[in-house]
Amino acid sequence: MFSLTAILANVVVAAMDVPDKYDDEMAVALVVLNVFVIAIVAGELVVGLFIQLRNFGCYKKNVVSGGILQK
């Protein structure tokens, strides 16, 4: 949801005529939003990959019970 909001903000700012005195602030805000979007998408990819690997059995969770490592 945040990604869609950031994309909407980018489109709205691109369509508006921003006064020159706010150009730097708007540029910084948009770059920060875009970095957040990239981080969120990368995080979703990593989590999805981790879930797929776990489902395929490539990753097995070790359980410690009473000080004894069980598989």
Predicted model as a PDB file, atoms N, CA, C, CB and O in Angstrom, pLDDT in the B-factor column:
MODEL        1                                                                  
ATOM      1  N   MET A   1       0.812  -1.187   0.000  1.00 66.00           N  
ATOM      2  CA  MET A   1       0.000   0.000   0.000  1.00 66.00           C  
ATOM      3  C   MET A   1       0.865   1.264   0.000  1.00 66.00           C  
ATOM      4  CB  MET A   1      -0.929  -0.010   1.196  1.00 66.00           C  
ATOM      5  O   MET A   1       0.558   2.253  -0.666  1.00 66.00           O  
ATOM      6  N   PHE A   2       1.954   1.197   0.768  1.00 69.00           N  
ATOM      7  CA  PHE A   2       2.856   2.346   0.815  1.00 69.00           C  
ATOM      8  C   PHE A   2       3.474   2.606  -0.551  1.00 69.00           C  
ATOM      9  CB  PHE A   2       3.955   2.123   1.858  1.00 69.00           C  
ATOM     10  O   PHE A   2       3.672   3.757  -0.941  1.00 69.00           O  
ATOM     11  N   SER A   3       3.777   1.541  -1.274  1.00 71.00           N  
ATOM     12  CA  SER A   3       4.376   1.693  -2.598  1.00 71.00           C  
ATOM     13  C   SER A   3       3.434   2.443  -3.531  1.00 71.00           C  
ATOM     14  CB  SER A   3       4.729   0.322  -3.191  1.00 71.00           C  
ATOM     15  O   SER A   3       3.860   3.321  -4.282  1.00 71.00           O  
ATOM     16  N   LEU A   4       2.169   2.096  -3.481  1.00 78.00           N  
ATOM     17  CA  LEU A   4       1.196   2.788  -4.334  1.00 78.00           C  
ATOM     18  C   LEU A   4       1.050   4.254  -3.948  1.00 78.00           C  
ATOM     19  CB  LEU A   4      -0.163   2.097  -4.254  1.00 78.00           C  
ATOM     20  O   LEU A   4       0.891   5.113  -4.815  1.00 78.00           O  
ATOM     21  N   THR A   5       1.105   4.539  -2.662  1.00 77.00           N  
ATOM     22  CA  THR A   5       1.027   5.930  -2.206  1.00 77.00           C  
ATOM     23  C   THR A   5       2.236   6.728  -2.688  1.00 77.00           C  
ATOM     24  CB  THR A   5       0.931   5.988  -0.669  1.00 77.00           C  
ATOM     25  O   THR A   5       2.095   7.877  -3.107  1.00 77.00           O  
ATOM     26  N   ALA A   6       3.416   6.127  -2.630  1.00 77.00           N  
ATOM     27  CA  ALA A   6       4.617   6.810  -3.101  1.00 77.00           C  
ATOM     28  C   ALA A   6       4.560   7.055  -4.602  1.00 77.00           C  
ATOM     29  CB  ALA A   6       5.861   6.000  -2.752  1.00 77.00           C  
ATOM     30  O   ALA A   6       4.977   8.112  -5.075  1.00 77.00           O  
ATOM     31  N   ILE A   7       4.049   6.092  -5.349  1.00 79.00           N  
ATOM     32  CA  ILE A   7       3.913   6.279  -6.796  1.00 79.00           C  
ATOM     33  C   ILE A   7       2.919   7.390  -7.093  1.00 79.00           C  
ATOM     34  CB  ILE A   7       3.469   4.970  -7.477  1.00 79.00           C  
ATOM     35  O   ILE A   7       3.159   8.217  -7.973  1.00 79.00           O  
ATOM     36  N   LEU A   8       1.809   7.420  -6.370  1.00 83.00           N  
ATOM     37  CA  LEU A   8       0.825   8.482  -6.542  1.00 83.00           C  
ATOM     38  C   LEU A   8       1.433   9.852  -6.232  1.00 83.00           C  
ATOM     39  CB  LEU A   8      -0.391   8.228  -5.644  1.00 83.00           C  
ATOM     40  O   LEU A   8       1.190  10.818  -6.955  1.00 83.00           O  
ATOM     41  N   ALA A   9       2.219   9.934  -5.163  1.00 79.00           N  
ATOM     42  CA  ALA A   9       2.874  11.201  -4.816  1.00 79.00           C  
ATOM     43  C   ALA A   9       3.822  11.637  -5.925  1.00 79.00           C  
ATOM     44  CB  ALA A   9       3.640  11.071  -3.485  1.00 79.00           C  
ATOM     45  O   ALA A   9       3.880  12.820  -6.257  1.00 79.00           O  
ATOM     46  N   ASN A  10       4.561  10.702  -6.499  1.00 78.00           N  
ATOM     47  CA  ASN A  10       5.463  11.028  -7.608  1.00 78.00           C  
ATOM     48  C   ASN A  10       4.695  11.590  -8.795  1.00 78.00           C  
ATOM     49  CB  ASN A  10       6.253   9.789  -8.037  1.00 78.00           C  
ATOM     50  O   ASN A  10       5.113  12.580  -9.394  1.00 78.00           O  
ATOM     51  N   VAL A  11       3.582  10.969  -9.134  1.00 84.00           N  
ATOM     52  CA  VAL A  11       2.784  11.418 -10.281  1.00 84.00           C  
ATOM     53  C   VAL A  11       2.174  12.787 -10.020  1.00 84.00           C  
ATOM     54  CB  VAL A  11       1.677  10.405 -10.597  1.00 84.00           C  
ATOM     55  O   VAL A  11       2.168  13.642 -10.905  1.00 84.00           O  
ATOM     56  N   VAL A  12       1.665  13.000  -8.820  1.00 83.00           N  
ATOM     57  CA  VAL A  12       1.047  14.289  -8.482  1.00 83.00           C  
ATOM     58  C   VAL A  12       2.075  15.407  -8.534  1.00 83.00           C  
ATOM     59  CB  VAL A  12       0.398  14.234  -7.087  1.00 83.00           C  
ATOM     60  O   VAL A  12       1.800  16.478  -9.074  1.00 83.00           O  
ATOM     61  N   VAL A  13       3.252  15.170  -7.981  1.00 78.00           N  
ATOM     62  CA  VAL A  13       4.291  16.208  -7.984  1.00 78.00           C  
ATOM     63  C   VAL A  13       4.769  16.474  -9.407  1.00 78.00           C  
ATOM     64  CB  VAL A  13       5.483  15.794  -7.088  1.00 78.00           C  
ATOM     65  O   VAL A  13       5.044  17.620  -9.765  1.00 78.00           O  
ATOM     66  N   ALA A  14       4.870  15.429 -10.216  1.00 78.00           N  
ATOM     67  CA  ALA A  14       5.302  15.621 -11.602  1.00 78.00           C  
ATOM     68  C   ALA A  14       4.272  16.425 -12.393  1.00 78.00           C  
ATOM     69  CB  ALA A  14       5.543  14.264 -12.279  1.00 78.00           C  
ATOM     70  O   ALA A  14       4.631  17.160 -13.313  1.00 78.00           O  
ATOM     71  N   ALA A  15       2.996  16.288 -12.038  1.00 84.00           N  
ATOM     72  CA  ALA A  15       1.944  16.995 -12.767  1.00 84.00           C  
ATOM     73  C   ALA A  15       1.773  18.436 -12.286  1.00 84.00           C  
ATOM     74  CB  ALA A  15       0.628  16.249 -12.628  1.00 84.00           C  
ATOM     75  O   ALA A  15       1.226  19.270 -13.008  1.00 84.00           O  
ATOM     76  N   MET A  16       2.234  18.730 -11.080  1.00 83.00           N  
ATOM     77  CA  MET A  16       2.068  20.078 -10.515  1.00 83.00           C  
ATOM     78  C   MET A  16       3.229  20.981 -10.920  1.00 83.00           C  
ATOM     79  CB  MET A  16       1.961  20.012  -8.977  1.00 83.00           C  
ATOM     80  O   MET A  16       4.313  20.519 -11.277  1.00 83.00           O  
ATOM     81  N   ASP A  17       2.970  22.254 -10.852  1.00 81.00           N  
ATOM     82  CA  ASP A  17       4.028  23.243 -11.054  1.00 81.00           C  
ATOM     83  C   ASP A  17       4.501  23.696  -9.677  1.00 81.00           C  
ATOM     84  CB  ASP A  17       3.526  24.466 -11.920  1.00 81.00           C  
ATOM     85  O   ASP A  17       3.856  24.518  -9.026  1.00 81.00           O  
ATOM     86  N   VAL A  18       5.642  23.146  -9.241  1.00 79.00           N  
ATOM     87  CA  VAL A  18       6.185  23.452  -7.921  1.00 79.00           C  
ATOM     88  C   VAL A  18       7.019  24.727  -8.015  1.00 79.00           C  
ATOM     89  CB  VAL A  18       7.040  22.265  -7.376  1.00 79.00           C  
ATOM     90  O   VAL A  18       7.837  24.861  -8.926  1.00 79.00           O  
ATOM     91  N   PRO A  19       6.825  25.663  -7.088  1.00 84.00           N  
ATOM     92  CA  PRO A  19       7.648  26.885  -7.102  1.00 84.00           C  
ATOM     93  C   PRO A  19       9.137  26.547  -6.976  1.00 84.00           C  
ATOM     94  CB  PRO A  19       7.224  27.834  -5.957  1.00 84.00           C  
ATOM     95  O   PRO A  19       9.514  25.551  -6.359  1.00 84.00           O  
ATOM     96  N   ASP A  20       9.958  27.389  -7.568  1.00 85.00           N  
ATOM     97  CA  ASP A  20      11.401  27.136  -7.603  1.00 85.00           C  
ATOM     98  C   ASP A  20      12.016  27.025  -6.212  1.00 85.00           C  
ATOM     99  CB  ASP A  20      12.095  28.234  -8.372  1.00 85.00           C  
ATOM    100  O   ASP A  20      12.974  26.277  -6.020  1.00 85.00           O  
ATOM    101  N   LYS A  21      11.481  27.755  -5.247  1.00 89.00           N  
ATOM    102  CA  LYS A  21      12.101  27.723  -3.917  1.00 89.00           C  
ATOM    103  C   LYS A  21      11.876  26.377  -3.207  1.00 89.00           C  
ATOM    104  CB  LYS A  21      11.546  28.863  -3.055  1.00 89.00           C  
ATOM    105  O   LYS A  21      12.542  26.100  -2.209  1.00 89.00           O  
ATOM    106  N   TYR A  22      10.959  25.544  -3.696  1.00 86.00           N  
ATOM    107  CA  TYR A  22      10.703  24.240  -3.090  1.00 86.00           C  
ATOM    108  C   TYR A  22      11.254  23.083  -3.918  1.00 86.00           C  
ATOM    109  CB  TYR A  22       9.222  24.055  -2.891  1.00 86.00           C  
ATOM    110  O   TYR A  22      11.010  21.924  -3.580  1.00 86.00           O  
ATOM    111  N   ASP A  23      11.980  23.362  -4.978  1.00 84.00           N  
ATOM    112  CA  ASP A  23      12.489  22.294  -5.845  1.00 84.00           C  
ATOM    113  C   ASP A  23      13.394  21.322  -5.099  1.00 84.00           C  
ATOM    114  CB  ASP A  23      13.244  22.891  -7.017  1.00 84.00           C  
ATOM    115  O   ASP A  23      13.246  20.107  -5.230  1.00 84.00           O  
ATOM    116  N   ASP A  24      14.330  21.853  -4.319  1.00 89.00           N  
ATOM    117  CA  ASP A  24      15.269  20.979  -3.615  1.00 89.00           C  
ATOM    118  C   ASP A  24      14.559  20.096  -2.590  1.00 89.00           C  
ATOM    119  CB  ASP A  24      16.344  21.812  -2.924  1.00 89.00           C  
ATOM    120  O   ASP A  24      14.842  18.901  -2.492  1.00 89.00           O  
ATOM    121  N   GLU A  25      13.649  20.678  -1.838  1.00 88.00           N  
ATOM    122  CA  GLU A  25      12.929  19.911  -0.820  1.00 88.00           C  
ATOM    123  C   GLU A  25      12.072  18.821  -1.450  1.00 88.00           C  
ATOM    124  CB  GLU A  25      12.056  20.837   0.024  1.00 88.00           C  
ATOM    125  O   GLU A  25      12.006  17.704  -0.935  1.00 88.00           O  
ATOM    126  N   MET A  26      11.420  19.138  -2.555  1.00 85.00           N  
ATOM    127  CA  MET A  26      10.583  18.149  -3.236  1.00 85.00           C  
ATOM    128  C   MET A  26      11.439  17.032  -3.820  1.00 85.00           C  
ATOM    129  CB  MET A  26       9.751  18.817  -4.345  1.00 85.00           C  
ATOM    130  O   MET A  26      11.057  15.863  -3.773  1.00 85.00           O  
ATOM    131  N   ALA A  27      12.579  17.385  -4.360  1.00 86.00           N  
ATOM    132  CA  ALA A  27      13.470  16.371  -4.924  1.00 86.00           C  
ATOM    133  C   ALA A  27      13.954  15.413  -3.839  1.00 86.00           C  
ATOM    134  CB  ALA A  27      14.671  17.035  -5.618  1.00 86.00           C  
ATOM    135  O   ALA A  27      13.977  14.200  -4.045  1.00 86.00           O  
ATOM    136  N   VAL A  28      14.336  15.950  -2.697  1.00 90.00           N  
ATOM    137  CA  VAL A  28      14.791  15.101  -1.588  1.00 90.00           C  
ATOM    138  C   VAL A  28      13.661  14.200  -1.100  1.00 90.00           C  
ATOM    139  CB  VAL A  28      15.320  15.964  -0.423  1.00 90.00           C  
ATOM    140  O   VAL A  28      13.876  13.011  -0.866  1.00 90.00           O  
ATOM    141  N   ALA A  29      12.474  14.748  -0.946  1.00 85.00           N  
ATOM    142  CA  ALA A  29      11.327  13.959  -0.485  1.00 85.00           C  
ATOM    143  C   ALA A  29      11.010  12.827  -1.459  1.00 85.00           C  
ATOM    144  CB  ALA A  29      10.096  14.859  -0.307  1.00 85.00           C  
ATOM    145  O   ALA A  29      10.738  11.702  -1.041  1.00 85.00           O  
ATOM    146  N   LEU A  30      11.044  13.124  -2.749  1.00 84.00           N  
ATOM    147  CA  LEU A  30      10.749  12.087  -3.745  1.00 84.00           C  
ATOM    148  C   LEU A  30      11.826  11.013  -3.784  1.00 84.00           C  
ATOM    149  CB  LEU A  30      10.599  12.710  -5.126  1.00 84.00           C  
ATOM    150  O   LEU A  30      11.516   9.835  -3.962  1.00 84.00           O  
ATOM    151  N   VAL A  31      13.076  11.400  -3.621  1.00 87.00           N  
ATOM    152  CA  VAL A  31      14.156  10.413  -3.591  1.00 87.00           C  
ATOM    153  C   VAL A  31      14.001   9.502  -2.376  1.00 87.00           C  
ATOM    154  CB  VAL A  31      15.536  11.111  -3.568  1.00 87.00           C  
ATOM    155  O   VAL A  31      14.181   8.289  -2.480  1.00 87.00           O  
ATOM    156  N   VAL A  32      13.669  10.085  -1.230  1.00 87.00           N  
ATOM    157  CA  VAL A  32      13.468   9.276  -0.023  1.00 87.00           C  
ATOM    158  C   VAL A  32      12.298   8.318  -0.222  1.00 87.00           C  
ATOM    159  CB  VAL A  32      13.219  10.179   1.209  1.00 87.00           C  
ATOM    160  O   VAL A  32      12.400   7.144   0.136  1.00 87.00           O  
ATOM    161  N   LEU A  33      11.196   8.792  -0.781  1.00 83.00           N  
ATOM    162  CA  LEU A  33      10.058   7.920  -1.057  1.00 83.00           C  
ATOM    163  C   LEU A  33      10.446   6.781  -1.996  1.00 83.00           C  
ATOM    164  CB  LEU A  33       8.907   8.726  -1.658  1.00 83.00           C  
ATOM    165  O   LEU A  33      10.066   5.630  -1.779  1.00 83.00           O  
ATOM    166  N   ASN A  34      11.200   7.107  -3.034  1.00 85.00           N  
ATOM    167  CA  ASN A  34      11.608   6.077  -3.993  1.00 85.00           C  
ATOM    168  C   ASN A  34      12.546   5.055  -3.358  1.00 85.00           C  
ATOM    169  CB  ASN A  34      12.285   6.719  -5.201  1.00 85.00           C  
ATOM    170  O   ASN A  34      12.472   3.868  -3.676  1.00 85.00           O  
ATOM    171  N   VAL A  35      13.423   5.499  -2.469  1.00 88.00           N  
ATOM    172  CA  VAL A  35      14.309   4.564  -1.769  1.00 88.00           C  
ATOM    173  C   VAL A  35      13.483   3.636  -0.887  1.00 88.00           C  
ATOM    174  CB  VAL A  35      15.360   5.327  -0.919  1.00 88.00           C  
ATOM    175  O   VAL A  35      13.764   2.440  -0.820  1.00 88.00           O  
ATOM    176  N   PHE A  36      12.468   4.170  -0.210  1.00 85.00           N  
ATOM    177  CA  PHE A  36      11.592   3.327   0.599  1.00 85.00           C  
ATOM    178  C   PHE A  36      10.874   2.292  -0.265  1.00 85.00           C  
ATOM    179  CB  PHE A  36      10.571   4.187   1.349  1.00 85.00           C  
ATOM    180  O   PHE A  36      10.752   1.132   0.127  1.00 85.00           O  
ATOM    181  N   VAL A  37      10.406   2.703  -1.423  1.00 84.00           N  
ATOM    182  CA  VAL A  37       9.721   1.770  -2.321  1.00 84.00           C  
ATOM    183  C   VAL A  37      10.665   0.666  -2.768  1.00 84.00           C  
ATOM    184  CB  VAL A  37       9.156   2.509  -3.544  1.00 84.00           C  
ATOM    185  O   VAL A  37      10.284  -0.505  -2.782  1.00 84.00           O  
ATOM    186  N   ILE A  38      11.878   1.017  -3.129  1.00 87.00           N  
ATOM    187  CA  ILE A  38      12.861   0.017  -3.552  1.00 87.00           C  
ATOM    188  C   ILE A  38      13.168  -0.944  -2.405  1.00 87.00           C  
ATOM    189  CB  ILE A  38      14.160   0.702  -4.041  1.00 87.00           C  
ATOM    190  O   ILE A  38      13.276  -2.151  -2.620  1.00 87.00           O  
ATOM    191  N   ALA A  39      13.308  -0.417  -1.188  1.00 89.00           N  
ATOM    192  CA  ALA A  39      13.582  -1.274  -0.028  1.00 89.00           C  
ATOM    193  C   ALA A  39      12.416  -2.222   0.251  1.00 89.00           C  
ATOM    194  CB  ALA A  39      13.867  -0.415   1.213  1.00 89.00           C  
ATOM    195  O   ALA A  39      12.626  -3.392   0.571  1.00 89.00           O  
ATOM    196  N   ILE A  40      11.199  -1.720   0.131  1.00 86.00           N  
ATOM    197  CA  ILE A  40      10.024  -2.563   0.371  1.00 86.00           C  
ATOM    198  C   ILE A  40       9.937  -3.671  -0.671  1.00 86.00           C  
ATOM    199  CB  ILE A  40       8.737  -1.718   0.355  1.00 86.00           C  
ATOM    200  O   ILE A  40       9.682  -4.825  -0.327  1.00 86.00           O  
ATOM    201  N   VAL A  41      10.144  -3.335  -1.929  1.00 85.00           N  
ATOM    202  CA  VAL A  41      10.079  -4.348  -2.988  1.00 85.00           C  
ATOM    203  C   VAL A  41      11.191  -5.386  -2.801  1.00 85.00           C  
ATOM    204  CB  VAL A  41      10.192  -3.683  -4.386  1.00 85.00           C  
ATOM    205  O   VAL A  41      10.951  -6.582  -2.965  1.00 85.00           O  
ATOM    206  N   ALA A  42      12.386  -4.942  -2.462  1.00 89.00           N  
ATOM    207  CA  ALA A  42      13.487  -5.885  -2.233  1.00 89.00           C  
ATOM    208  C   ALA A  42      13.187  -6.781  -1.036  1.00 89.00           C  
ATOM    209  CB  ALA A  42      14.813  -5.127  -2.009  1.00 89.00           C  
ATOM    210  O   ALA A  42      13.462  -7.980  -1.074  1.00 89.00           O  
ATOM    211  N   GLY A  43      12.628  -6.212   0.015  1.00 88.00           N  
ATOM    212  CA  GLY A  43      12.260  -7.005   1.184  1.00 88.00           C  
ATOM    213  C   GLY A  43      11.203  -8.037   0.867  1.00 88.00           C  
ATOM    214  O   GLY A  43      11.271  -9.168   1.350  1.00 88.00           O  
ATOM    215  N   GLU A  44      10.225  -7.661   0.059  1.00 87.00           N  
ATOM    216  CA  GLU A  44       9.191  -8.616  -0.340  1.00 87.00           C  
ATOM    217  C   GLU A  44       9.792  -9.758  -1.153  1.00 87.00           C  
ATOM    218  CB  GLU A  44       8.092  -7.912  -1.150  1.00 87.00           C  
ATOM    219  O   GLU A  44       9.382 -10.908  -1.000  1.00 87.00           O  
ATOM    220  N   LEU A  45      10.756  -9.453  -2.010  1.00 88.00           N  
ATOM    221  CA  LEU A  45      11.415 -10.495  -2.795  1.00 88.00           C  
ATOM    222  C   LEU A  45      12.196 -11.455  -1.904  1.00 88.00           C  
ATOM    223  CB  LEU A  45      12.349  -9.869  -3.829  1.00 88.00           C  
ATOM    224  O   LEU A  45      12.140 -12.670  -2.095  1.00 88.00           O  
ATOM    225  N   VAL A  46      12.917 -10.916  -0.939  1.00 90.00           N  
ATOM    226  CA  VAL A  46      13.708 -11.755  -0.041  1.00 90.00           C  
ATOM    227  C   VAL A  46      12.797 -12.647   0.795  1.00 90.00           C  
ATOM    228  CB  VAL A  46      14.592 -10.886   0.874  1.00 90.00           C  
ATOM    229  O   VAL A  46      13.074 -13.835   0.961  1.00 90.00           O  
ATOM    230  N   VAL A  47      11.713 -12.082   1.320  1.00 89.00           N  
ATOM    231  CA  VAL A  47      10.779 -12.879   2.118  1.00 89.00           C  
ATOM    232  C   VAL A  47      10.129 -13.958   1.251  1.00 89.00           C  
ATOM    233  CB  VAL A  47       9.695 -11.975   2.753  1.00 89.00           C  
ATOM    234  O   VAL A  47       9.998 -15.102   1.686  1.00 89.00           O  
ATOM    235  N   GLY A  48       9.729 -13.608   0.048  1.00 88.00           N  
ATOM    236  CA  GLY A  48       9.140 -14.598  -0.856  1.00 88.00           C  
ATOM    237  C   GLY A  48      10.109 -15.714  -1.196  1.00 88.00           C  
ATOM    238  O   GLY A  48       9.724 -16.883  -1.228  1.00 88.00           O  
ATOM    239  N   LEU A  49      11.362 -15.366  -1.450  1.00 87.00           N  
ATOM    240  CA  LEU A  49      12.390 -16.369  -1.734  1.00 87.00           C  
ATOM    241  C   LEU A  49      12.611 -17.270  -0.528  1.00 87.00           C  
ATOM    242  CB  LEU A  49      13.709 -15.694  -2.136  1.00 87.00           C  
ATOM    243  O   LEU A  49      12.734 -18.486  -0.676  1.00 87.00           O  
ATOM    244  N   PHE A  50      12.662 -16.688   0.656  1.00 86.00           N  
ATOM    245  CA  PHE A  50      12.846 -17.463   1.880  1.00 86.00           C  
ATOM    246  C   PHE A  50      11.689 -18.442   2.084  1.00 86.00           C  
ATOM    247  CB  PHE A  50      12.970 -16.526   3.092  1.00 86.00           C  
ATOM    248  O   PHE A  50      11.910 -19.598   2.446  1.00 86.00           O  
ATOM    249  N   ILE A  51      10.470 -17.988   1.854  1.00 85.00           N  
ATOM    250  CA  ILE A  51       9.299 -18.856   2.017  1.00 85.00           C  
ATOM    251  C   ILE A  51       9.341 -19.997   1.005  1.00 85.00           C  
ATOM    252  CB  ILE A  51       7.990 -18.047   1.857  1.00 85.00           C  
ATOM    253  O   ILE A  51       9.041 -21.140   1.349  1.00 85.00           O  
ATOM    254  N   GLN A  52       9.708 -19.700  -0.232  1.00 84.00           N  
ATOM    255  CA  GLN A  52       9.790 -20.746  -1.253  1.00 84.00           C  
ATOM    256  C   GLN A  52      10.870 -21.769  -0.914  1.00 84.00           C  
ATOM    257  CB  GLN A  52      10.069 -20.129  -2.626  1.00 84.00           C  
ATOM    258  O   GLN A  52      10.652 -22.971  -1.065  1.00 84.00           O  
ATOM    259  N   LEU A  53      12.019 -21.310  -0.462  1.00 81.00           N  
ATOM    260  CA  LEU A  53      13.089 -22.232  -0.090  1.00 81.00           C  
ATOM    261  C   LEU A  53      12.669 -23.105   1.084  1.00 81.00           C  
ATOM    262  CB  LEU A  53      14.366 -21.461   0.257  1.00 81.00           C  
ATOM    263  O   LEU A  53      12.977 -24.296   1.114  1.00 81.00           O  
ATOM    264  N   ARG A  54      11.974 -22.527   2.040  1.00 77.00           N  
ATOM    265  CA  ARG A  54      11.509 -23.305   3.180  1.00 77.00           C  
ATOM    266  C   ARG A  54      10.482 -24.344   2.743  1.00 77.00           C  
ATOM    267  CB  ARG A  54      10.912 -22.384   4.249  1.00 77.00           C  
ATOM    268  O   ARG A  54      10.493 -25.469   3.243  1.00 77.00           O  
ATOM    269  N   ASN A  55       9.599 -23.985   1.821  1.00 78.00           N  
ATOM    270  CA  ASN A  55       8.589 -24.929   1.346  1.00 78.00           C  
ATOM    271  C   ASN A  55       9.197 -26.064   0.527  1.00 78.00           C  
ATOM    272  CB  ASN A  55       7.550 -24.201   0.517  1.00 78.00           C  
ATOM    273  O   ASN A  55       8.664 -27.174   0.525  1.00 78.00           O  
ATOM    274  N   PHE A  56      10.296 -25.808  -0.162  1.00 76.00           N  
ATOM    275  CA  PHE A  56      10.953 -26.844  -0.948  1.00 76.00           C  
ATOM    276  C   PHE A  56      11.844 -27.732  -0.088  1.00 76.00           C  
ATOM    277  CB  PHE A  56      11.770 -26.214  -2.057  1.00 76.00           C  
ATOM    278  O   PHE A  56      12.363 -28.734  -0.579  1.00 76.00           O  
ATOM    279  N   GLY A  57      12.028 -27.395   1.157  1.00 69.00           N  
ATOM    280  CA  GLY A  57      12.834 -28.211   2.055  1.00 69.00           C  
ATOM    281  C   GLY A  57      14.303 -27.866   2.038  1.00 69.00           C  
ATOM    282  O   GLY A  57      15.113 -28.606   2.595  1.00 69.00           O  
ATOM    283  N   CYS A  58      14.669 -26.760   1.415  1.00 63.00           N  
ATOM    284  CA  CYS A  58      16.074 -26.355   1.386  1.00 63.00           C  
ATOM    285  C   CYS A  58      16.522 -25.784   2.725  1.00 63.00           C  
ATOM    286  CB  CYS A  58      16.305 -25.331   0.285  1.00 63.00           C  
ATOM    287  O   CYS A  58      17.714 -25.740   3.026  1.00 63.00           O  
ATOM    288  N   TYR A  59      15.574 -25.358   3.505  1.00 58.00           N  
ATOM    289  CA  TYR A  59      15.870 -24.767   4.804  1.00 58.00           C  
ATOM    290  C   TYR A  59      15.045 -25.520   5.835  1.00 58.00           C  
ATOM    291  CB  TYR A  59      15.560 -23.223   4.830  1.00 58.00           C  
ATOM    292  O   TYR A  59      13.821 -25.600   5.725  1.00 58.00           O  
ATOM    293  N   LYS A  60      15.708 -26.062   6.822  1.00 58.00           N  
ATOM    294  CA  LYS A  60      14.988 -26.761   7.881  1.00 58.00           C  
ATOM    295  C   LYS A  60      15.232 -26.038   9.191  1.00 58.00           C  
ATOM    296  CB  LYS A  60      15.427 -28.248   7.978  1.00 58.00           C  
ATOM    297  O   LYS A  60      16.360 -25.679   9.531  1.00 58.00           O  
ATOM    298  N   LYS A  61      14.167 -25.842   9.899  1.00 60.00           N  
ATOM    299  CA  LYS A  61      14.245 -25.119  11.163  1.00 60.00           C  
ATOM    300  C   LYS A  61      14.697 -26.089  12.250  1.00 60.00           C  
ATOM    301  CB  LYS A  61      12.873 -24.469  11.528  1.00 60.00           C  
ATOM    302  O   LYS A  61      14.089 -27.141  12.447  1.00 60.00           O  
ATOM    303  N   ASN A  62      15.755 -25.730  12.944  1.00 58.00           N  
ATOM    304  CA  ASN A  62      16.235 -26.542  14.064  1.00 58.00           C  
ATOM    305  C   ASN A  62      15.501 -26.108  15.318  1.00 58.00           C  
ATOM    306  CB  ASN A  62      17.783 -26.407  14.249  1.00 58.00           C  
ATOM    307  O   ASN A  62      15.291 -24.919  15.559  1.00 58.00           O  
ATOM    308  N   VAL A  63      15.117 -27.092  16.106  1.00 55.00           N  
ATOM    309  CA  VAL A  63      14.376 -26.819  17.329  1.00 55.00           C  
ATOM    310  C   VAL A  63      15.233 -27.247  18.503  1.00 55.00           C  
ATOM    311  CB  VAL A  63      13.000 -27.550  17.341  1.00 55.00           C  
ATOM    312  O   VAL A  63      15.734 -28.371  18.539  1.00 55.00           O  
ATOM    313  N   VAL A  64      15.400 -26.357  19.457  1.00 58.00           N  
ATOM    314  CA  VAL A  64      16.147 -26.683  20.662  1.00 58.00           C  
ATOM    315  C   VAL A  64      15.136 -26.984  21.754  1.00 58.00           C  
ATOM    316  CB  VAL A  64      17.114 -25.520  21.079  1.00 58.00           C  
ATOM    317  O   VAL A  64      14.305 -26.142  22.096  1.00 58.00           O  
ATOM    318  N   SER A  65      15.211 -28.177  22.292  1.00 56.00           N  
ATOM    319  CA  SER A  65      14.270 -28.593  23.326  1.00 56.00           C  
ATOM    320  C   SER A  65      15.068 -29.173  24.506  1.00 56.00           C  
ATOM    321  CB  SER A  65      13.240 -29.644  22.764  1.00 56.00           C  
ATOM    322  O   SER A  65      15.691 -30.228  24.388  1.00 56.00           O  
ATOM    323  N   GLY A  66      15.039 -28.490  25.600  1.00 56.00           N  
ATOM    324  CA  GLY A  66      15.732 -28.986  26.791  1.00 56.00           C  
ATOM    325  C   GLY A  66      17.238 -29.042  26.607  1.00 56.00           C  
ATOM    326  O   GLY A  66      17.900 -29.884  27.213  1.00 56.00           O  
ATOM    327  N   GLY A  67      17.788 -28.168  25.788  1.00 55.00           N  
ATOM    328  CA  GLY A  67      19.227 -28.143  25.579  1.00 55.00           C  
ATOM    329  C   GLY A  67      19.720 -29.150  24.554  1.00 55.00           C  
ATOM    330  O   GLY A  67      20.919 -29.213  24.280  1.00 55.00           O  
ATOM    331  N   ILE A  68      18.811 -29.944  23.979  1.00 58.00           N  
ATOM    332  CA  ILE A  68      19.192 -30.932  22.973  1.00 58.00           C  
ATOM    333  C   ILE A  68      18.728 -30.446  21.621  1.00 58.00           C  
ATOM    334  CB  ILE A  68      18.596 -32.328  23.293  1.00 58.00           C  
ATOM    335  O   ILE A  68      17.558 -30.108  21.438  1.00 58.00           O  
ATOM    336  N   LEU A  69      19.642 -30.411  20.680  1.00 54.00           N  
ATOM    337  CA  LEU A  69      19.305 -29.958  19.320  1.00 54.00           C  
ATOM    338  C   LEU A  69      18.631 -31.094  18.582  1.00 54.00           C  
ATOM    339  CB  LEU A  69      20.573 -29.475  18.546  1.00 54.00           C  
ATOM    340  O   LEU A  69      19.198 -32.176  18.428  1.00 54.00           O  
ATOM    341  N   GLN A  70      17.409 -30.838  18.125  1.00 52.00           N  
ATOM    342  CA  GLN A  70      16.669 -31.842  17.394  1.00 52.00           C  
ATOM    343  C   GLN A  70      16.433 -31.378  15.985  1.00 52.00           C  
ATOM    344  CB  GLN A  70      15.355 -32.156  18.078  1.00 52.00           C  
ATOM    345  O   GLN A  70      16.257 -30.184  15.747  1.00 52.00           O  
ATOM    346  N   LYS A  71      16.425 -32.306  15.035  1.00 53.00           N  
ATOM    347  CA  LYS A  71      16.156 -31.959  13.636  1.00 53.00           C  
ATOM    348  C   LYS A  71      14.870 -32.576  13.192  1.00 53.00           C  
ATOM    349  CB  LYS A  71      17.291 -32.408  12.724  1.00 53.00           C  
ATOM    350  O   LYS A  71      14.466 -32.401  12.043  1.00 53.00           O  
TER     351      LYS A  71                                                      
ENDMDL                                                                          
END                                                                             
